[in-house]
Amino acid sequence: METLFRFLSCLLLLATIPLASALKFDIQAHPGHESARHERCIRNFVAKEQLVVVTAIVSGYRGDGQTLNMHIRDTMGNDYGRPKDVAGENRVAFTSHADAAFDVCFENILTSNQGVMNPTRHIELDIDIGADARDWSMQAGEKLKPVEAELRRIEELVGEIVSEMDYLRGREQKLRDTNESTNERVKWFAFGTMGMLVGLGAWQVVYLRAYFRSKHLI
């Protein structure tokens, strides 16, 4: 009974956790040949086959002398999108291909100065992963009631926790197997080293005995 109460308390805590606020920053415009050096990237980690929704609200408008480009990629070389000339609200959804960190990168290219000193774009970036990302698609597509959507979100969160525990358990098992294999190799290496030392000592004894015996005969 106490275990059930703790489990329900955890579910209520998950339900009351507020969504993380968006990351806000400014990116200055640079000429095309310099923009790549001033690319700004935000990194996050995602498990394999998880839904990710990247929402970027960008100030300005197309044709204001700045061209803001996005690039979403992971450290395994997978490319998830390259929106060009972004302005206003933009949403990119994708499913991850591997357990890896992914980057959401922005570059602001200056196409014309238009008399503006230090032209910049203001960005509000929000990254939803897993249950939080599916929450948006469910409300938009299935038109669920708020209570139903919240229960579905909690169900997804619990499923993600279980999957994460299974993933950690698998990693722990791999590390344990690696550790045991390494210990076994070190043990046999130590035995081999000891055998070589014993053999070398015996050979030295035999050699020195034969050497001094020949000297004695002379």
Disulfide bonds with the S-S distance in Angstrom:
Cys41-Cys105 2.02
